[in-house]
Amino acid sequence: MIEELLMWTLAAYGCASLLATLLRRFGMRAVSNEPLIHYHILLYNSEQLFEREVRRLVSTSYWRGERLRISFTDYGSTDDTMKMIDIYERNDFGWPDGIQAGSQVVTIDLRSQAG
C-alpha cells in the first residue's frame, strides 16, 4: 500500500515537473523582443573542446527558452577548428548579424585550455 502511494506520488511529481518545464520553455519562446544572450567563443586549436561547448550552449538555451547568438574568433588554429566553425555556421543556431541592443555578451575563452 505504501509502495503504491510512493510510486504514484513520484509519478505525479515527474509529470508536474515535465509540464512546468515545457510551459516555461514555450512561454519564454513566445516573447520575441526579449534580449538575447550573445556568446563569443575565442578559439585556438580547440577542436577537442569546441563541439562540446557549442552543443552545451545550444542545449542549455533550448531548455531554458533563451534566445542566443554565437560568434567565433579564431586565432590561427592549425587543427580542424576552422572546418568545424564552417560546419556550425552552415546551421542556423542564431548566428549574429550584429550585437542586439540590450543583449548580454558572454565571452568563452577556449584558447588557454587547448594544447
Short mmCIF file of the C-alpha atoms (twelve columns), coordinates in Angstrom:
data_MODEL
# 
_entry.id   MODEL 
# 
loop_
_atom_site.group_PDB 
_atom_site.id 
_atom_site.type_symbol 
_atom_site.label_atom_id 
_atom_site.label_alt_id 
_atom_site.label_comp_id 
_atom_site.label_asym_id 
_atom_site.label_seq_id 
_atom_site.Cartn_x 
_atom_site.Cartn_y 
_atom_site.Cartn_z 
_atom_site.pdbx_PDB_model_num 
ATOM 1   C CA . MET A 1   0.000  0.000  0.000   1 
ATOM 2   C CA . ILE A 2   2.730  2.494  0.967   1 
ATOM 3   C CA . GLU A 3   4.796  1.446  -2.049  1 
ATOM 4   C CA . GLU A 4   1.898  2.217  -4.405  1 
ATOM 5   C CA . LEU A 5   1.323  5.594  -2.785  1 
ATOM 6   C CA . LEU A 6   5.023  6.425  -3.101  1 
ATOM 7   C CA . MET A 7   5.036  5.312  -6.753  1 
ATOM 8   C CA . TRP A 8   2.002  7.468  -7.593  1 
ATOM 9   C CA . THR A 9   3.478  10.438 -5.737  1 
ATOM 10  C CA . LEU A 10  6.754  10.168 -7.684  1 
ATOM 11  C CA . ALA A 11  4.863  9.775  -10.968 1 
ATOM 12  C CA . ALA A 12  2.752  12.870 -10.229 1 
ATOM 13  C CA . TYR A 13  5.867  14.844 -9.302  1 
ATOM 14  C CA . GLY A 14  7.600  13.793 -12.536 1 
ATOM 15  C CA . CYS A 15  4.600  14.773 -14.669 1 
ATOM 16  C CA . ALA A 16  4.251  18.123 -12.890 1 
ATOM 17  C CA . SER A 17  7.961  18.828 -13.329 1 
ATOM 18  C CA . LEU A 18  7.815  17.989 -17.029 1 
ATOM 19  C CA . LEU A 19  4.739  20.161 -17.515 1 
ATOM 20  C CA . ALA A 20  6.355  23.104 -15.695 1 
ATOM 21  C CA . THR A 21  9.497  22.806 -17.835 1 
ATOM 22  C CA . LEU A 22  7.504  22.692 -21.067 1 
ATOM 23  C CA . LEU A 23  5.292  25.628 -20.083 1 
ATOM 24  C CA . ARG A 24  8.309  27.716 -19.092 1 
ATOM 25  C CA . ARG A 25  10.094 26.867 -22.341 1 
ATOM 26  C CA . PHE A 26  7.159  27.618 -24.628 1 
ATOM 27  C CA . GLY A 27  6.131  30.663 -22.630 1 
ATOM 28  C CA . MET A 28  9.575  32.237 -22.959 1 
ATOM 29  C CA . ARG A 29  9.790  31.418 -26.675 1 
ATOM 30  C CA . ALA A 30  6.609  33.374 -27.337 1 
ATOM 31  C CA . VAL A 31  8.270  36.654 -26.297 1 
ATOM 32  C CA . SER A 32  10.337 37.663 -29.320 1 
ATOM 33  C CA . ASN A 33  11.596 41.052 -28.166 1 
ATOM 34  C CA . GLU A 34  13.471 39.665 -25.169 1 
ATOM 35  C CA . PRO A 35  17.172 40.492 -25.207 1 
ATOM 36  C CA . LEU A 36  19.272 37.574 -26.288 1 
ATOM 37  C CA . ILE A 37  22.472 36.168 -24.881 1 
ATOM 38  C CA . HIS A 38  25.423 36.556 -27.246 1 
ATOM 39  C CA . TYR A 39  28.186 34.010 -26.696 1 
ATOM 40  C CA . HIS A 40  31.541 34.987 -28.174 1 
ATOM 41  C CA . ILE A 41  33.892 31.989 -28.286 1 
ATOM 42  C CA . LEU A 42  37.645 32.538 -28.626 1 
ATOM 43  C CA . LEU A 43  39.428 29.607 -30.285 1 
ATOM 44  C CA . TYR A 44  42.957 28.402 -30.947 1 
ATOM 45  C CA . ASN A 45  43.460 24.708 -31.752 1 
ATOM 46  C CA . SER A 46  40.323 23.979 -29.745 1 
ATOM 47  C CA . GLU A 47  38.776 21.163 -31.772 1 
ATOM 48  C CA . GLN A 48  38.618 18.875 -28.732 1 
ATOM 49  C CA . LEU A 49  36.565 21.385 -26.702 1 
ATOM 50  C CA . PHE A 50  34.730 23.319 -29.413 1 
ATOM 51  C CA . GLU A 51  31.879 20.981 -30.325 1 
ATOM 52  C CA . ARG A 52  31.086 20.060 -26.731 1 
ATOM 53  C CA . GLU A 53  30.880 23.735 -25.763 1 
ATOM 54  C CA . VAL A 54  28.598 24.707 -28.673 1 
ATOM 55  C CA . ARG A 55  26.298 21.738 -28.036 1 
ATOM 56  C CA . ARG A 56  26.130 22.638 -24.343 1 
ATOM 57  C CA . LEU A 57  25.218 26.252 -25.116 1 
ATOM 58  C CA . VAL A 58  22.545 25.314 -27.664 1 
ATOM 59  C CA . SER A 59  21.032 22.633 -25.422 1 
ATOM 60  C CA . THR A 60  21.003 24.845 -22.336 1 
ATOM 61  C CA . SER A 61  19.422 27.768 -24.169 1 
ATOM 62  C CA . TYR A 62  16.820 25.443 -25.707 1 
ATOM 63  C CA . TRP A 63  15.687 24.036 -22.365 1 
ATOM 64  C CA . ARG A 64  15.751 27.423 -20.646 1 
ATOM 65  C CA . GLY A 65  13.836 29.016 -23.510 1 
ATOM 66  C CA . GLU A 66  16.515 31.666 -24.028 1 
ATOM 67  C CA . ARG A 67  17.402 33.254 -27.332 1 
ATOM 68  C CA . LEU A 68  21.073 33.087 -28.197 1 
ATOM 69  C CA . ARG A 69  23.664 34.120 -30.731 1 
ATOM 70  C CA . ILE A 70  27.079 32.516 -31.069 1 
ATOM 71  C CA . SER A 71  30.101 34.047 -32.748 1 
ATOM 72  C CA . PHE A 72  33.642 32.749 -33.070 1 
ATOM 73  C CA . THR A 73  37.079 34.326 -33.225 1 
ATOM 74  C CA . ASP A 74  39.892 32.017 -34.285 1 
ATOM 75  C CA . TYR A 75  43.494 32.945 -33.545 1 
ATOM 76  C CA . GLY A 76  45.220 30.957 -36.314 1 
ATOM 77  C CA . SER A 77  44.330 27.362 -35.491 1 
ATOM 78  C CA . THR A 78  46.355 24.662 -37.234 1 
ATOM 79  C CA . ASP A 79  43.985 21.800 -36.447 1 
ATOM 80  C CA . ASP A 80  40.429 21.225 -37.719 1 
ATOM 81  C CA . THR A 81  38.881 24.063 -35.715 1 
ATOM 82  C CA . MET A 82  38.213 26.187 -38.822 1 
ATOM 83  C CA . LYS A 83  36.481 23.270 -40.578 1 
ATOM 84  C CA . MET A 84  34.259 22.820 -37.542 1 
ATOM 85  C CA . ILE A 85  33.407 26.540 -37.495 1 
ATOM 86  C CA . ASP A 86  32.391 26.327 -41.165 1 
ATOM 87  C CA . ILE A 87  30.109 23.371 -40.428 1 
ATOM 88  C CA . TYR A 88  28.417 25.119 -37.496 1 
ATOM 89  C CA . GLU A 89  27.972 28.362 -39.433 1 
ATOM 90  C CA . ARG A 90  26.005 26.446 -42.094 1 
ATOM 91  C CA . ASN A 91  23.411 25.548 -39.431 1 
ATOM 92  C CA . ASP A 92  21.089 28.234 -38.148 1 
ATOM 93  C CA . PHE A 93  21.686 28.341 -34.399 1 
ATOM 94  C CA . GLY A 94  21.203 32.090 -34.320 1 
ATOM 95  C CA . TRP A 95  24.498 33.323 -35.704 1 
ATOM 96  C CA . PRO A 96  24.897 37.075 -35.272 1 
ATOM 97  C CA . ASP A 97  24.149 39.775 -37.801 1 
ATOM 98  C CA . GLY A 98  25.347 42.185 -35.133 1 
ATOM 99  C CA . ILE A 99  25.004 42.572 -31.412 1 
ATOM 100 C CA . GLN A 100 21.448 43.474 -30.463 1 
ATOM 101 C CA . ALA A 101 20.966 46.383 -28.063 1 
ATOM 102 C CA . GLY A 102 20.320 45.139 -24.547 1 
ATOM 103 C CA . SER A 103 21.844 41.736 -25.168 1 
ATOM 104 C CA . GLN A 104 24.177 40.169 -22.672 1 
ATOM 105 C CA . VAL A 105 27.610 39.309 -24.118 1 
ATOM 106 C CA . VAL A 106 29.426 36.322 -22.616 1 
ATOM 107 C CA . THR A 107 32.996 35.580 -23.749 1 
ATOM 108 C CA . ILE A 108 34.192 31.987 -23.535 1 
ATOM 109 C CA . ASP A 109 37.939 31.542 -23.973 1 
ATOM 110 C CA . LEU A 110 38.863 28.030 -25.100 1 
ATOM 111 C CA . ARG A 111 42.407 29.061 -26.124 1 
ATOM 112 C CA . SER A 112 44.039 28.538 -22.744 1 
ATOM 113 C CA . GLN A 113 42.527 25.087 -22.299 1 
ATOM 114 C CA . ALA A 114 43.639 23.733 -25.666 1 
ATOM 115 C CA . GLY A 115 47.029 22.151 -26.238 1 
# 
